[in-house]
Amino acid sequence: MKLFGIAGWSNSGKTTLLTALVPLLIGRGLRVSTVKHAGHDFDLDQPGKDSHRHRGAGATEVLITSPQRWAMIHELRDETEPPLPELLARMTPVDLVLIEGFKSAPHEKIEVWRKANGKPPLFPDDRQIVAVACDEAPPGCTLPLLPIDDAEAVAAYIVAHCGLAGDAAARRRA
């Protein structure tokens, strides 16, 4: 599995870009999964539902399934958050995993940067950033610049950078 990240400050447009990239990459014949790191508490379950009651009763894991999908919720309780490689090992293999967040993890990534956000760019301190998707060139940037509002150009960059074009073509021939 190839890994590629989308990193940036909050409200920079990471999720907007990632959700535009997924259908474009799938349209190129790639199997794509995503990982999203939430810097805050979140819950996929709803109070009052049976699965929520299972967790409330103390279950470490609750697997919910239906004819359309399944999901597993793992309560960390007193455990620490697993590192990214451990989480990735639990995923079904695909051609490309797009990772949103995990800014300090050691995988290659595109920084999403908007001048109006008022935050400094991340690329000077992160050697894993290989390009910047932006609305205006960040000061001192010598990395490839991609138009933040052109998901097709960003998708093409990711495919070329990760060497995925040949993989998809080979799979279509098989």
Protein Blocks (a to p, Z undefined) as FASTA:
>chain_A
ZZdddeddehilpmmmmmmmmmmmmmnopacddddddfbdcdfbdehiaklmmmmnopab
dcdddfkbccddddfklaccddfklmmmmpccdfbdcdeejklbccdcdddddfklopac
fklmmmkbgbdcdfbdcehiabdcddfklmklmmmmmmmmnopmmmmmmmmmZZ
